[in-house]
Amino acid sequence: MIVVTGAAGFIGSCMIARLNESNFNNIIAVDVFQNEFKNQNLAGKKLRATIDREAFLPWLDENAEAVEFIFHLGAHTDTTEQDTDILRKLNTDYSKAIWKRCVNEQIPLIYASSAATYGAGENGFSDDENTLESLEPLNAYGESKQEFDLWAISQEQKPFFWAGLKFFNVYGPNEYHKERMASVVYHSFHKIIESNTLKLFKSHRSDFEDGEQKRDFLYVKDAVEVMYWLMHHRKNSGIYNIGTGEARSFNSLATVIFKSLGLESKVEYVDTPEDIREKYQYFTEADIKKIKSIGYPMDFTTLEAGVDDYIKNYLLNMTYY
């Protein structure tokens, strides 16, 4: 059996789709399953069972011998969340509980960290584990992910294979339920459909022009392809950046989306909301030398190809992966 936590979520459901494509159908899907809209991500997926998050750890204690691999992708992902108790419970302590069971039962583990751990990027974007302590996340969500990364690398006892993946700005199908936390690609598409115009945040820094803030945009199909490869690789444990390695501006993204829709580009610039202005990232770019150094063979999808696939094959008809 293969376990996927956060199974009804964005990356989790796409991971299950990728596993099903290769005939891995004996899947234990772990989530809360209270959001019917979100649960549509699992429609048509081949699963062995669905298990509530609160029931999973006792289930694992009884069934560990039958578990071949765990993808721990579930988390409280709201970057505006201020309740550190919730973040500690769901993102840090729950992850520790899974880790300890993977150690005791020798189950290989992949878990989702986040590029939010890099904060504003003032200390770079290297996934060298010797530099992790220097990182300064900008929000409590990033801090919860950072706390677990630091805890993981400090452990004397580790699963025989484990990988913590710092996903950068992931976009793609199955994020329909994420509302404000959905990707900028998702929101931009809907704004353009509604008004033929895209509003981008002005720059509030003198070293960036309006719309020239940059992100490393990662197509979700690439995110799951890396995890699928690591499931078979099972060597070189550690923390890895997962991104394209190329930052692209929001102006470039706008051009790509308008082109995919066959529309003339029309962009307006608006003030960044004050509640996020001081914690807004102006530049993210994954240093991906480490994942490439262990032999990951695939090229990452370009922004142009990823956005075009997402829009034409998913967003326009709201279909699922």
Secondary structure as UniProt FT lines:
FT   STRAND          2..5
FT   TURN            6..8
FT   HELIX           10..21
FT   TURN            22..23
FT   STRAND          27..31
FT   HELIX           36..39
FT   HELIX           40..42
FT   TURN            43..44
FT   STRAND          49..52
FT   HELIX           53..63
FT   HELIX           64..66
FT   STRAND          69..72
FT   TURN            79..80
FT   HELIX           84..87
FT   HELIX           88..93
FT   HELIX           94..105
FT   STRAND          109..112
FT   HELIX           115..118
FT   TURN            119..120
FT   TURN            122..123
FT   HELIX           129..134
FT   HELIX           140..154
FT   STRAND          162..167
FT   STRAND          169..171
FT   TURN            173..174
FT   HELIX           176..181
FT   HELIX           184..195
FT   STRAND          198..201
FT   TURN            206..207
FT   TURN            210..211
FT   STRAND          214..215
FT   STRAND          217..219
FT   HELIX           220..233
FT   STRAND          238..242
FT   STRAND          248..249
FT   HELIX           250..261
FT   STRAND          267..270
FT   HELIX           274..277
FT   TURN            278..279
FT   HELIX           289..293
FT   TURN            294..295
FT   HELIX           303..310
FT   HELIX           311..315
FT   TURN            316..318
//
